[in-house]
Amino acid sequence: MIGPRNQLLHHVVATFLGPVVEGLRRYWGYRRRDFVAKRAQLPFFRVSATELLRNDLVSVDLLNTATQSCQWLRGPLFPVGEAADHKMLYVLVRALCEHHISCSVEMGVGQTTGVLDAYAAATGASVLSLEHDTEWAERFKDRCVAPSHLLSVGPLSSFNGAFVRQYEWYSAERHLEKLSEKVELFVVDGPPGVSRYSRVGIVERFLTLAADNFLLLWDDVDRLGDFESFALLYRTLRNQGRGCHVHFYRGVKSLGVLFTEGFDKVQSYF
């Protein structure tokens, strides 16, 4: 049993040292992110909370406008909770409306799955959706009805990588190897994030999968682990002489975009 003195000491430590520890943790996170951005030469700067909120509110109206004018899109979208937010969905819908994309790979099923399936049904484009959670995937099976849309469900596996010694990613190599063409659109919203080099599996495979002309949408780059992997991919492409550009749509959640010249409009969506 904890005595009164120990209870008082615990209360004092929690009251006074707790905010200090949290402040140091945030400071370290900012410094680490600044270092990663500088190393990769990424234009990722600190933005005020007011500006982040303004961007989110703007994206709500833009998504509504985009969905109302999109003839092939089925049903409403619900960007709530941990789902893809308004920014991700707006950029995705508008990019699909403005470009002919013949092959897409989605990592992590959710709100974006229905969008990609509707596009596949309307155009015949190939879509591969990867998901590790069987119960979660079951909820979205009715959104994968297009003949050219494949939902691959399987547990995460451990891999040894060239960039990161060991990481977990989808056990979907058989489906990736059977893709009949190079991938033009990547939607990165899975697997679940980790603290360091999150979702780095797509970085390890990107050069093999990507078409010469591509668009990549990477959700949650406000998290350090995802930002590290996104920066690693950008740096790798630059070092390989693969010309690409980078843009960020900032908000409470932030979206990182990598694209080639054929998708240059995506940097001015709002």
TORKOL-4160 file (C-alpha; in steps of 0.2 Angstrom, whole numbers, padded with zeros to 4 digits, m for minus):
270
<pt num="1" X="0000" Y="0000" Z="0000"/>
<pt num="2" X="0006" Y="0017" Z="m0004"/>
<pt num="3" X="0008" Y="0028" Z="0011"/>
<pt num="4" X="0002" Y="0047" Z="0012"/>
<pt num="5" X="0020" Y="0053" Z="0009"/>
<pt num="6" X="0022" Y="0043" Z="m0006"/>
<pt num="7" X="0005" Y="0048" Z="m0013"/>
<pt num="8" X="0010" Y="0066" Z="m0010"/>
<pt num="9" X="0027" Y="0064" Z="m0019"/>
<pt num="10" X="0019" Y="0055" Z="m0033"/>
<pt num="11" X="0006" Y="0069" Z="m0035"/>
<pt num="12" X="0020" Y="0082" Z="m0035"/>
<pt num="13" X="0030" Y="0073" Z="m0048"/>
<pt num="14" X="0015" Y="0070" Z="m0059"/>
<pt num="15" X="0010" Y="0089" Z="m0057"/>
<pt num="16" X="0026" Y="0097" Z="m0060"/>
<pt num="17" X="0038" Y="0085" Z="m0069"/>
<pt num="18" X="0024" Y="0078" Z="m0081"/>
<pt num="19" X="0023" Y="0094" Z="m0091"/>
<pt num="20" X="0042" Y="0096" Z="m0092"/>
<pt num="21" X="0044" Y="0078" Z="m0099"/>
<pt num="22" X="0030" Y="0081" Z="m0111"/>
<pt num="23" X="0038" Y="0097" Z="m0117"/>
<pt num="24" X="0055" Y="0089" Z="m0119"/>
<pt num="25" X="0046" Y="0075" Z="m0129"/>
<pt num="26" X="0038" Y="0088" Z="m0141"/>
<pt num="27" X="0054" Y="0098" Z="m0143"/>
<pt num="28" X="0064" Y="0082" Z="m0147"/>
<pt num="29" X="0050" Y="0078" Z="m0160"/>
<pt num="30" X="0051" Y="0095" Z="m0168"/>
<pt num="31" X="0070" Y="0094" Z="m0169"/>
<pt num="32" X="0070" Y="0077" Z="m0176"/>
<pt num="33" X="0058" Y="0082" Z="m0189"/>
<pt num="34" X="0068" Y="0097" Z="m0194"/>
<pt num="35" X="0083" Y="0087" Z="m0196"/>
<pt num="36" X="0074" Y="0074" Z="m0207"/>
<pt num="37" X="0067" Y="0088" Z="m0218"/>
<pt num="38" X="0084" Y="0097" Z="m0220"/>
<pt num="39" X="0093" Y="0081" Z="m0224"/>
<pt num="40" X="0080" Y="0076" Z="m0238"/>
<pt num="41" X="0078" Y="0095" Z="m0243"/>
<pt num="42" X="0060" Y="0094" Z="m0240"/>
<pt num="43" X="0049" Y="0110" Z="m0239"/>
<pt num="44" X="0041" Y="0105" Z="m0223"/>
<pt num="45" X="0040" Y="0120" Z="m0211"/>
<pt num="46" X="0031" Y="0123" Z="m0194"/>
<pt num="47" X="0013" Y="0130" Z="m0197"/>
<pt num="48" X="0002" Y="0138" Z="m0184"/>
<pt num="49" X="m0013" Y="0128" Z="m0176"/>
<pt num="50" X="m0024" Y="0141" Z="m0184"/>
<pt num="51" X="m0018" Y="0138" Z="m0201"/>
<pt num="52" X="m0019" Y="0120" Z="m0199"/>
<pt num="53" X="m0037" Y="0121" Z="m0194"/>
<pt num="54" X="m0041" Y="0133" Z="m0208"/>
<pt num="55" X="m0034" Y="0121" Z="m0221"/>
<pt num="56" X="m0045" Y="0107" Z="m0214"/>
<pt num="57" X="m0060" Y="0118" Z="m0215"/>
<pt num="58" X="m0056" Y="0123" Z="m0233"/>
<pt num="59" X="m0054" Y="0104" Z="m0238"/>
<pt num="60" X="m0071" Y="0100" Z="m0232"/>
<pt num="61" X="m0079" Y="0112" Z="m0244"/>
<pt num="62" X="m0068" Y="0107" Z="m0258"/>
<pt num="63" X="m0072" Y="0088" Z="m0255"/>
<pt num="64" X="m0090" Y="0092" Z="m0256"/>
<pt num="65" X="m0088" Y="0101" Z="m0272"/>
<pt num="66" X="m0078" Y="0087" Z="m0280"/>
<pt num="67" X="m0089" Y="0073" Z="m0275"/>
<pt num="68" X="m0105" Y="0082" Z="m0282"/>
<pt num="69" X="m0097" Y="0085" Z="m0299"/>
<pt num="70" X="m0090" Y="0067" Z="m0300"/>
<pt num="71" X="m0102" Y="0056" Z="m0310"/>
<pt num="72" X="m0093" Y="0039" Z="m0307"/>
<pt num="73" X="m0092" Y="0041" Z="m0288"/>
<pt num="74" X="m0104" Y="0030" Z="m0278"/>
<pt num="75" X="m0112" Y="0035" Z="m0261"/>
<pt num="76" X="m0107" Y="0047" Z="m0248"/>
<pt num="77" X="m0089" Y="0047" Z="m0240"/>
<pt num="78" X="m0086" Y="0048" Z="m0221"/>
<pt num="79" X="m0069" Y="0055" Z="m0217"/>
<pt num="80" X="m0071" Y="0053" Z="m0198"/>
<pt num="81" X="m0060" Y="0046" Z="m0184"/>
<pt num="82" X="m0045" Y="0037" Z="m0190"/>
<pt num="83" X="m0051" Y="0036" Z="m0208"/>
<pt num="84" X="m0043" Y="0046" Z="m0222"/>
<pt num="85" X="m0048" Y="0064" Z="m0219"/>
<pt num="86" X="m0055" Y="0077" Z="m0231"/>
<pt num="87" X="m0038" Y="0082" Z="m0238"/>
<pt num="88" X="m0033" Y="0065" Z="m0243"/>
<pt num="89" X="m0050" Y="0061" Z="m0251"/>
<pt num="90" X="m0052" Y="0077" Z="m0260"/>
<pt num="91" X="m0034" Y="0076" Z="m0268"/>
<pt num="92" X="m0038" Y="0058" Z="m0272"/>
<pt num="93" X="m0055" Y="0061" Z="m0280"/>
<pt num="94" X="m0049" Y="0076" Z="m0290"/>
<pt num="95" X="m0033" Y="0067" Z="m0296"/>
<pt num="96" X="m0044" Y="0053" Z="m0303"/>
<pt num="97" X="m0056" Y="0065" Z="m0311"/>
<pt num="98" X="m0042" Y="0074" Z="m0320"/>
<pt num="99" X="m0030" Y="0060" Z="m0325"/>
<pt num="100" X="m0032" Y="0043" Z="m0333"/>
<pt num="101" X="m0024" Y="0031" Z="m0321"/>
<pt num="102" X="m0023" Y="0013" Z="m0326"/>
<pt num="103" X="m0015" Y="0005" Z="m0311"/>
<pt num="104" X="m0016" Y="0009" Z="m0292"/>
<pt num="105" X="m0010" Y="0001" Z="m0276"/>
<pt num="106" X="m0018" Y="0005" Z="m0260"/>
<pt num="107" X="m0011" Y="0001" Z="m0243"/>
<pt num="108" X="m0024" Y="0000" Z="m0229"/>
<pt num="109" X="m0042" Y="m0001" Z="m0234"/>
<pt num="110" X="m0055" Y="0012" Z="m0229"/>
<pt num="111" X="m0064" Y="0027" Z="m0236"/>
<pt num="112" X="m0051" Y="0028" Z="m0251"/>
<pt num="113" X="m0056" Y="0010" Z="m0255"/>
<pt num="114" X="m0074" Y="0014" Z="m0261"/>
<pt num="115" X="m0067" Y="0029" Z="m0271"/>
<pt num="116" X="m0054" Y="0018" Z="m0280"/>
<pt num="117" X="m0067" Y="0004" Z="m0283"/>
<pt num="118" X="m0079" Y="0016" Z="m0291"/>
<pt num="119" X="m0066" Y="0023" Z="m0302"/>
<pt num="120" X="m0061" Y="0005" Z="m0307"/>
<pt num="121" X="m0079" Y="0000" Z="m0311"/>
<pt num="122" X="m0081" Y="0016" Z="m0322"/>
<pt num="123" X="m0064" Y="0015" Z="m0331"/>
<pt num="124" X="m0058" Y="m0003" Z="m0330"/>
<pt num="125" X="m0042" Y="0002" Z="m0321"/>
<pt num="126" X="m0033" Y="m0010" Z="m0311"/>
<pt num="127" X="m0033" Y="m0008" Z="m0292"/>
<pt num="128" X="m0024" Y="m0018" Z="m0278"/>
<pt num="129" X="m0029" Y="m0015" Z="m0260"/>
<pt num="130" X="m0018" Y="m0022" Z="m0247"/>
<pt num="131" X="m0025" Y="m0025" Z="m0229"/>
<pt num="132" X="m0018" Y="m0035" Z="m0214"/>
<pt num="133" X="m0034" Y="m0035" Z="m0203"/>
<pt num="134" X="m0046" Y="m0048" Z="m0208"/>
<pt num="135" X="m0061" Y="m0042" Z="m0198"/>
<pt num="136" X="m0058" Y="m0024" Z="m0204"/>
<pt num="137" X="m0056" Y="m0030" Z="m0222"/>
<pt num="138" X="m0073" Y="m0039" Z="m0220"/>
<pt num="139" X="m0082" Y="m0023" Z="m0217"/>
<pt num="140" X="m0076" Y="m0016" Z="m0234"/>
<pt num="141" X="m0078" Y="m0032" Z="m0245"/>
<pt num="142" X="m0094" Y="m0024" Z="m0252"/>
<pt num="143" X="m0083" Y="m0009" Z="m0258"/>
<pt num="144" X="m0072" Y="m0020" Z="m0269"/>
<pt num="145" X="m0085" Y="m0026" Z="m0282"/>
<pt num="146" X="m0076" Y="m0020" Z="m0298"/>
<pt num="147" X="m0070" Y="m0034" Z="m0308"/>
<pt num="148" X="m0052" Y="m0026" Z="m0310"/>
<pt num="149" X="m0051" Y="m0023" Z="m0291"/>
<pt num="150" X="m0042" Y="m0036" Z="m0280"/>
<pt num="151" X="m0043" Y="m0035" Z="m0261"/>
<pt num="152" X="m0027" Y="m0044" Z="m0254"/>
<pt num="153" X="m0029" Y="m0049" Z="m0235"/>
<pt num="154" X="m0016" Y="m0057" Z="m0225"/>
<pt num="155" X="m0006" Y="m0054" Z="m0209"/>
<pt num="156" X="0010" Y="m0043" Z="m0208"/>
<pt num="157" X="0026" Y="m0052" Z="m0211"/>
<pt num="158" X="0044" Y="m0047" Z="m0205"/>
<pt num="159" X="0056" Y="m0042" Z="m0219"/>
<pt num="160" X="0074" Y="m0038" Z="m0219"/>
<pt num="161" X="0077" Y="m0022" Z="m0229"/>
<pt num="162" X="0090" Y="m0012" Z="m0238"/>
<pt num="163" X="0085" Y="0004" Z="m0230"/>
<pt num="164" X="0079" Y="m0002" Z="m0213"/>
<pt num="165" X="0086" Y="m0018" Z="m0205"/>
<pt num="166" X="0069" Y="m0026" Z="m0201"/>
<pt num="167" X="0052" Y="m0020" Z="m0203"/>
<pt num="168" X="0034" Y="m0027" Z="m0205"/>
<pt num="169" X="0024" Y="m0026" Z="m0221"/>
<pt num="170" X="0010" Y="m0035" Z="m0230"/>
<pt num="171" X="0013" Y="m0053" Z="m0236"/>
<pt num="172" X="0006" Y="m0049" Z="m0253"/>
<pt num="173" X="0022" Y="m0052" Z="m0264"/>
<pt num="174" X="0012" Y="m0064" Z="m0275"/>
<pt num="175" X="m0001" Y="m0051" Z="m0280"/>
<pt num="176" X="0012" Y="m0037" Z="m0282"/>
<pt num="177" X="0022" Y="m0048" Z="m0294"/>
<pt num="178" X="0007" Y="m0052" Z="m0304"/>
<pt num="179" X="0003" Y="m0034" Z="m0308"/>
<pt num="180" X="0001" Y="m0033" Z="m0327"/>
<pt num="181" X="0008" Y="m0015" Z="m0328"/>
<pt num="182" X="0018" Y="m0002" Z="m0318"/>
<pt num="183" X="0009" Y="0007" Z="m0304"/>
<pt num="184" X="0004" Y="0025" Z="m0307"/>
<pt num="185" X="m0005" Y="0029" Z="m0291"/>
<pt num="186" X="0000" Y="0024" Z="m0273"/>
<pt num="187" X="m0011" Y="0027" Z="m0258"/>
<pt num="188" X="m0001" Y="0025" Z="m0242"/>
<pt num="189" X="m0012" Y="0023" Z="m0227"/>
<pt num="190" X="m0006" Y="0007" Z="m0219"/>
<pt num="191" X="0000" Y="m0004" Z="m0211"/>
<pt num="192" X="m0002" Y="0004" Z="m0194"/>
<pt num="193" X="0011" Y="0017" Z="m0190"/>
<pt num="194" X="0026" Y="0014" Z="m0179"/>
<pt num="195" X="0038" Y="0027" Z="m0171"/>
<pt num="196" X="0052" Y="0025" Z="m0183"/>
<pt num="197" X="0052" Y="0022" Z="m0202"/>
<pt num="198" X="0034" Y="0019" Z="m0202"/>
<pt num="199" X="0027" Y="0010" Z="m0218"/>
<pt num="200" X="0044" Y="0009" Z="m0225"/>
<pt num="201" X="0039" Y="m0007" Z="m0234"/>
<pt num="202" X="0033" Y="0003" Z="m0249"/>
<pt num="203" X="0050" Y="0012" Z="m0250"/>
<pt num="204" X="0059" Y="m0004" Z="m0252"/>
<pt num="205" X="0048" Y="m0009" Z="m0267"/>
<pt num="206" X="0044" Y="0008" Z="m0275"/>
<pt num="207" X="0058" Y="0008" Z="m0288"/>
<pt num="208" X="0052" Y="m0009" Z="m0294"/>
<pt num="209" X="0033" Y="m0005" Z="m0294"/>
<pt num="210" X="0032" Y="0013" Z="m0300"/>
<pt num="211" X="0028" Y="0019" Z="m0318"/>
<pt num="212" X="0039" Y="0033" Z="m0325"/>
<pt num="213" X="0024" Y="0044" Z="m0322"/>
<pt num="214" X="0017" Y="0042" Z="m0305"/>
<pt num="215" X="0007" Y="0050" Z="m0290"/>
<pt num="216" X="0010" Y="0045" Z="m0272"/>
<pt num="217" X="m0002" Y="0050" Z="m0258"/>
<pt num="218" X="0005" Y="0047" Z="m0241"/>
<pt num="219" X="m0006" Y="0050" Z="m0226"/>
<pt num="220" X="m0001" Y="0054" Z="m0208"/>
<pt num="221" X="0016" Y="0063" Z="m0212"/>
<pt num="222" X="0013" Y="0074" Z="m0197"/>
<pt num="223" X="0019" Y="0058" Z="m0187"/>
<pt num="224" X="0038" Y="0057" Z="m0186"/>
<pt num="225" X="0039" Y="0039" Z="m0191"/>
<pt num="226" X="0029" Y="0041" Z="m0207"/>
<pt num="227" X="0038" Y="0058" Z="m0211"/>
<pt num="228" X="0055" Y="0048" Z="m0210"/>
<pt num="229" X="0049" Y="0035" Z="m0222"/>
<pt num="230" X="0042" Y="0048" Z="m0234"/>
<pt num="231" X="0058" Y="0058" Z="m0233"/>
<pt num="232" X="0068" Y="0042" Z="m0236"/>
<pt num="233" X="0058" Y="0038" Z="m0252"/>
<pt num="234" X="0060" Y="0056" Z="m0259"/>
<pt num="235" X="0079" Y="0056" Z="m0255"/>
<pt num="236" X="0081" Y="0039" Z="m0263"/>
<pt num="237" X="0072" Y="0044" Z="m0279"/>
<pt num="238" X="0082" Y="0060" Z="m0280"/>
<pt num="239" X="0098" Y="0050" Z="m0278"/>
<pt num="240" X="0093" Y="0037" Z="m0292"/>
<pt num="241" X="0090" Y="0052" Z="m0304"/>
<pt num="242" X="0071" Y="0049" Z="m0304"/>
<pt num="243" X="0064" Y="0066" Z="m0307"/>
<pt num="244" X="0049" Y="0069" Z="m0295"/>
<pt num="245" X="0042" Y="0084" Z="m0285"/>
<pt num="246" X="0035" Y="0085" Z="m0267"/>
<pt num="247" X="0021" Y="0094" Z="m0259"/>
<pt num="248" X="0012" Y="0094" Z="m0242"/>
<pt num="249" X="m0006" Y="0097" Z="m0238"/>
<pt num="250" X="m0005" Y="0102" Z="m0220"/>
<pt num="251" X="m0019" Y="0101" Z="m0207"/>
<pt num="252" X="m0022" Y="0092" Z="m0190"/>
<pt num="253" X="m0017" Y="0077" Z="m0201"/>
<pt num="254" X="m0005" Y="0080" Z="m0215"/>
<pt num="255" X="m0004" Y="0073" Z="m0232"/>
<pt num="256" X="0013" Y="0071" Z="m0241"/>
<pt num="257" X="0013" Y="0070" Z="m0260"/>
<pt num="258" X="0026" Y="0064" Z="m0272"/>
<pt num="259" X="0023" Y="0066" Z="m0291"/>
<pt num="260" X="0031" Y="0067" Z="m0308"/>
<pt num="261" X="0027" Y="0081" Z="m0321"/>
<pt num="262" X="0012" Y="0072" Z="m0328"/>
<pt num="263" X="0003" Y="0075" Z="m0311"/>
<pt num="264" X="0010" Y="0093" Z="m0308"/>
<pt num="265" X="m0008" Y="0100" Z="m0306"/>
<pt num="266" X="m0009" Y="0091" Z="m0289"/>
<pt num="267" X="0002" Y="0104" Z="m0280"/>
<pt num="268" X="m0011" Y="0118" Z="m0283"/>
<pt num="269" X="m0027" Y="0109" Z="m0278"/>
<pt num="270" X="m0029" Y="0122" Z="m0263"/>
